[in-house]
Amino acid sequence: MSRGGGLFRSTAVFGAMTLLSRLAGFARDVIQARLFGAGSLVDAFTVAYQVPNYLRRIFAEGSFASAFVPVLSELRQKGDAAALKSFADHVAGALCAVLLVVTGLGMLAAPWIATPMAPGFAAEPGKLELTTEMLRIVFPYIFFISMTALAGGVLNSFQRFALPALTPVLHNLTLIAAMLWLASRLDRPIMALAWGVLAAGALQMALLWPALRRYGLFPRLRLDFRHPGVRRVFSLMLPTLFSSSVAQLNLIVGTIFASLLAEGSRAYLYYSDRLVELPLGLFGVALGTVILPHLSRRHADTDAAGFSASLDWGLRTVLLGAVPAALGLLFLAEPLVATIYQRGEFSAEAARMTAMSLSAMSLAIPAFMLSKVLAPAFYSRQDTKTPMRAAIITVVLNISLMTAIVTPLWRYGVYGAHAGIALATALAGIGNAFLLWRYLRRDGVWTAAPGWGRVLLRIAVAGVAMVAVLIALRIGPWDWRALHGATRWLWLALVIAAGAGTYAVALLAFGWRPRELRHSD
């Protein structure tokens, strides 16, 4: 099998590790929903947690990775081991220094960060103060996870994807341990989530950094902002501050709007987003992570044809997984949410509200996944300004849509107004993918290979067949709401298997073959 054929193998490895992480994440969410439900306590935590998660997109696997990995790959292609080690040492030192300053300022400014993030929380006594306190605890997480991302970027450039993809499992297991062991020992059990996030970040860094010794790149922190490699990475990072974190920016806008709505609105959006993240991580993030160093090498080798072919393969492959994922979440939203979350403090009403936002958000899953593959096509060529333009347009679009959709729902007290936030975010995500695609076509970077019409037709027909089966099983002579416990889980598993099986059989019947997943240069 060709070197390019390894793209699917690497994606499969990354996806398998991500699946373990997502399963651990679901276990974490189930425990969280059972212990804390979807009320004001979870609202406060999700807002506090979102701030370091947004910064993570800048200093970790977002802006930093999109600038660091292409430069690292280029140096590796030149074969200068001393220059490569000097680059890693100086970038690590500069990143560490910046993160320490950002972390310290963030902890000091926590009250002034929490207030604009959730202005509606001030109306409920103690809610904003709780958010601020948790924000101070979780803020150092950004330091640990960003240094972890640096190590992950190095390993990915050596086509070692399993260990970096496995670290989120440790994150989720740490949070589970915090809820099961620490929560009952605290006066305010919800604080266990914040302490768990902090501990998870430290443990992830401790797991990944030693792995760099194998490649002779365990960093010795050296601080020199004038180092050419540092200046190059930071100059590439600046335009990506918007582009690589557009989804997080849109979520922050949604958080601000959600804080003005009914209690629990932010929690409903959080739980629905967690379900969307499952297919996004398995297909979109996995493929985007694997394809970035590959495209960077093609660009460094001035192989324009190979670059276009690899990108074309990535887009076709991600669509194969994106469409059934979107349809499955859309047509099984309520059974999924009720089966996974509805127990303990998480009521049937919370399940219905979460399902509403999940249905709206699922519409954009193909766009979200395509963006994960389209964006590396720019970053691998060290073009960070074009995605920035797309991101700015997308954020403006999201704010406009959210204002137009959510404001009247909020003013007239419409039931489920939070779903309008999810819908606006979805439409903005579709807009972002369209802009990235359009810019690539305009610049001639990607030329569609023959057969795209056939590919789209197969996916459409298979999707229709899948939907028909899902609808038939949902409205059959049985009522899934009357099922409980293991019986409901079994019913859901059988329905998902039937839908996925129908999709696969329909693809095969219309001429698709598994060998199309292989890509050769």
N, C-alpha and C positions, 0 to 999 in steps of 0.2 A: 504494500500500500504506500502511496506517495506520502511525502511530508505533509502535503495539504490534507490528505485523508485523515491525518491525525487531528484535524480541527474538530471533527465530530466526536472522536474518542475523548479529546480533552473537554469538549462541551459536556459529554455524557458523564465524565468523572466529576466535573464541577457541579453539574446538575444533581448527581447522586448525593454529593456532600450537602448541597443546598436542600435537597429533599429531607435529609436527616435533620438539618437545621429547622426547616419549616415544621416538621413533625414535632420536634422539641418545642418550637414556638407555639404550636397549637395546644400542646399540653400546658405550656405556660399560660396561654390565654384562657383555657378552660378553668385552670385553678384561679386565675385572677378574676374571671367573671363570677365564679362561685363564691369567692371570698369577699369581693368588693363591688360586684354588680356593675352598673353603668351610671352611677350617680355622680354627685359633685366631687367625691374623693378621686375617682378615676379621671374626671375632667381635669382636676388640678395636676395629677401626675402626668397625663398625656401632654399637657401644655409645657410642663417643666422638662419632660423628656424630649420634646420636639426641638428645643433650642440647641442642645448639643448634637442632636441628630442632623439639624440643618448645617451646623458648623462642620460636622463630619463630612458633608458633601463638598465642603471647600477644602479642608485640610487632610482629608483621608481619601476614600475611593472616588471622589468626584473630581474637583479641580486639580488637586495634587496629582492623583494617579494619571489623569489625562495629559499632564505636562511631564511628569517624571518618567513614565514607562517608555514613551517614544524616544526621549533623549538617551535613556539607559540602553534601549535596544540599538540605537545608532552607535553608541560607544562599543557595545559588544560586537557589532558587525565589523568594527575597525580592528578588533583584536588587541587593543592596548590595555593590558590588565592593570598596569599602574594608574593610568588615567581613569579607568573604571572604578578602582578602589578610592582614589582621591575624590572622585565625583560623589560616590556614596557617602563617604565620611563627611564631606562639607555640606551636602544637602541634608543629611541627618542632623548635623549640628545646627544649621540654620533653622530647620523645621522645629527642632526641640526648643530653641530660644524663642521663636515666635509663639509657639504653643504655650510656653510658660507664662508669657506676658498676657496672652489672650485669656488663659484660664484664670489668672489672678484678677484681671480687670472684670471678667465675667462674674466671678464670685462676689466681688465688691459691688458691682452694679446690678446684682440680681433683682432688687425691687424695681429699678427703672426699666429692666428688660421685661419683667413679668407683666407690668401694667399695660403697656401698649399691645402685648401679645394677647391679652385676655381682658379687655376693658370692661366687659360685662360682669366679670367676677367680683368687682368691687361692690356690687349690689347685694352680695351674699356675705354676711359676716364671717370672717376667718378664712374664706376660700382663697383670696388673693395672697394672704400671708402664708398659707400652707403651700401654695404654688411657689412662692419666693423661697421658702425654706428648702423645699425639695430641689429647686433649681440650683441652689448653692451646693447641695450634696452631689448632684449629677454632673455639674459643670466640668470637673477634672476628667470625666470620662472622655472628653474630646482629646485631651493630651494622649491618653493611653491608646485610644482607638486609631488616632492618626499615626502614631509611631508603629502601631501594628500594621497599618495600611502600607507604610513604607516598606516594611519587611515583605508584605504580601506582593507588592509591586515588583520587588527584586525576584522573588520566587516565580511569579508569573512570567517574567521575561525569560526565565530558564525553562519554561513550559512545565512548571510544577504548580498545579492548580489545586490539588486535593487538600493539602494542609491549610492554605488560606481560606478555602471554601468551608473547611470544617470548624474554623474558629467561632462562627456564629452559634454552633451547637453548644459550645462552652458558655457563651453568653446566655442562652436560654436556660441551660441547666443551672447556672448560677442564680438566675432570677427565681427559678422554681425552688431552689434550696432556700433562698431568702424568704420566700412566702411561706414555705412549709415549716422552717425552723426558726427564723428570726421574727416573723410577724407577731407570733403569739407572745414574744418576750418584750415587745415594745408597747409603750402606752398608746401610741397611735400606730396600729399595724400597717397602715398604708405606707409608712415611711420605709418599710422593708424593701419596697420596690426601688426606691431611690438608692438605698445603700447597696442593693443588689446590682444596679446598673454600674455603680462605681467599682465594685469588686470585679464585675465581669470584664470591664475594660482592662484592669491590671492583669488579670489572669490571661486574657487573650494575648497581650504583649509578651508576657512571660513564656507563653507557648511558642510563639512564632519567631522571636528574635534569635534564639539559639540555632534555628535551622539555617541561618545565613552563614554559619561557620563552614558548612560543607562547600560553599562556593567562594570562600575567601573574602566575603563581603560583610562580615560582622562589623558594623560601623564603629569607628573611633570618632567620637563627636568632635568636630573641628568647626570653629565659628569664624567664618570669613565671608561676609555678604558680597565681597568683590570677586569671589571665585567665579570664573566664567560659567561653570555648570550651575551654580546657585543662581546667578543672574539670569541665565537662560530659562531655568525652570520657573522662577518667579515671574519673569516677563510673560511666559506662556500661560501661567496660572491666572494672571489678572483678568484677561477677557473671559475666562471660563467661570468666574465667580457666579455669574448669572446662568450661563448655559448649562453647566453640569449639575446645577441644583435647582433647575426650573420646577421640577415636581415638588421639591421641598418648599420652594417659595410659594407655589400655589397652595400647598397645604397650610402654610402660615397664614396666608390670606383667608383661607377657609376657617382656621382657628379663630381669627379675629371676629369673623362673622358669626361663628358658632357660639362664641361666648355671649352673644347678645340674644341667642335663642333660648328655648326651654332647657331646663336642667337635663343633663345627660346627652345633649346634642353632640358635644365633642367626643364623648365616649362612643356613641353610635358610629361616628365617622372613623374613629380609631379602630374599632373591631372590624368594620367593613374593609378598611384599608389593609388590615392584616390578612384578610382572605384574598384580596387582590394581589398582595405581595407573594403569595404562594406560586402561582404560575409565572408571575413576572420574574421571580428569582430563579425558578427552574429552567426557564427558556430564555427570557430576555437578558437578564443580568449575566447568566452563565455564558451565553453566546457572545455578548458584548465584551465580557472580560477576556475570553479566550481569543477573540478576533483582533483585539487592539494590538498586542505584540506582533501578531501575524501580519497585519496590515502595515505596521511600523517597519517590519523587515522588508516587505515588498516595496515600500516607499524608499527605504534606504538603498535598495538594490536598483532603484529607478525602473521597476517592473510594472509599468502602468497597466498592461493587459492582465497580469496576474492579480494586481490590486483590484481591478474592476471585477474579475471573475470571482475572487474570494468574497467581495462584498455582495455580489449577485447571489452567490450560494447562501450567504448569511441571511439575506432578506427572504429568500424562498423558504429556508429552513425554519426561521422564526415564525413565519406565517402559518406553517403547518401546525405548530403548537398553540399559536395565539388565538386562532379562530375557535377551535373547540373549547379552549379555556374560557373565552368570553361568553360563548353560548351556554356552557355548563353553569357558570356563575349567574348568568342572567335568568335562566329558567329553573334553577334550583336554589335561588337565593334564600328563600324562607326556610325550606327544609334543612339547608346547610347550617344556617345560623342557629336555628332552633336545636338541631342535633348536637352541634358543637358547644354552644354557649349556654343554652337555657337550663339552668339549674341553680340552686342556692339563691343568691341575691340577684341573679340575672333573670328577669321576669319574661313572660310571654310578650308583654308589650314592648320591652326592650328588644326582643328578638324581631318583632315586626318592624320596629323603627330602624334597626340595623340592616335588615333585609332591603328596606327601601333605598338606603344610600348605597348598598352593595349593588343593587340592580342598576342604578344610575352610573356608578363608577365602572361597572363591567363593560359598558359600551366602548370604552376607550382602551381596553386591554391590548388589542392589536396595535394601536397607535403607540402606547407606552412601550411595548416590546420592540417595535420597529425603531423607535428613537434610540433604544439601547444599542442597536446595531448601526444606525445611521451616524450617530455622534462620533464613534471611534473612527469613521472614515475621514473626519476633519482632524481630530486630535492626532491620528497617526501621521498626518502630513504636517503636523505642528501648525495647523490653521485653527486658532482658537477664537478669532474675531467673528467669523461667520456664524458659528453656533451662538455666540453672544448676541448677535443681532436677532436671531430667531428667538432666543430666550426672552429678550426684552419685549419683543412683540407679543410673545405668549403670555407673559405676566400681565401686560396691559390688557390683553384680551380677557384673561381670567378675571381681573378686577372688574372690568366692564360687564362681563356676563354675570358675575356674582351679584353685582349691584342691581342689574336689571332683573335677575331671576329671584334673588333671595329677599331683597328689600320689600317688594309688595307682599310676599308670603309672610314675612315677619310682621309687617304693619297690620295685616288683616288676620293674624293669628291662625294661619293655615296649618293644619295637621301635617307633621312631617316636613316642616320647612327646611330641615337640615339636608334633605335629599336634593334640594336645589343647589346646595354647596357642592355636593358630589357631582351633579350634572354639569355645573359650570366648570369644575376641575377636569371632567372628562372631555368636554368640548375643547377646552384650552389645550389638553394633551393631544387631541387630534390635530389641532392647528399647528402645534409644535412639530409633529411628525411630518406634516405636509410641507412646512417651510424647509426643514432639513432635506427632504427628498427633492424639493424644487431647486434648492441651491446646488445640490450635487449634480443634478441633471444640467443645470445652467453652466456649471464649470466643466462639464465633460469628464468628471472624475469617474462616474459610473455610467456604463452603457448597458442597457438591459439585454441580457442574453436571449436568444430565440427560445420560444416556448412559454413565455409568461402568460399568455392568454389561456393556454391549456392548463397551466398550474392553477390559476385563479378559478377556472371553471370547475376543476376537480374539487378544490377546497369548498367552493360554494355548494356544489351538489352534495358532497359529504356532510357539510354543515346542515343542510336542509334535512337530510335523512336522520342525522343525529337529533335535531330538534323535534322531529316527528315522534321519535322513540321516547324522548324525555317527556313530551306532553302526554303521550299515551299512557306512560307509567304513572304520571302525576294525577291524571283524572280517571284512572281505572276504577274498578269496583271497590278498591280499598282506600282508606283515608289515612295518610301518613301521620296526621295529627293524633289519631287514636293509638298510634304505636308508641311504645316507651322503652327506654333503656337500650339493651342490646338488640332488641327487635328493630327499633328505629335505625340504629347504626347499620344493621344488616341490610335493611331495605335501602338505605341511602347508598351503601357500597354496591349493591346489585344494580341500582339505577345508574350510578356513575359508570360501572363496568359495561352496562348495556349501551350507554351512550357512546363511550369511547370505542367499544367494539364495533358499533355501527359505523362510526366515523372512519375507522381504519379499513373495514371491509368495503365501504363505499369508495374510498380512495383507491384501493387495490382493484376494484371492479372497473374503475374508469382509467386504469392504465398506470397509476403511480406505482413505483417500485422502490423498495428500501435502499437500493444502490444509489438512488438520487441523494441520499444523505451524505454520501462520500463526495469529497471534493478533491480534485487533483489539479496541481499547478500546470 
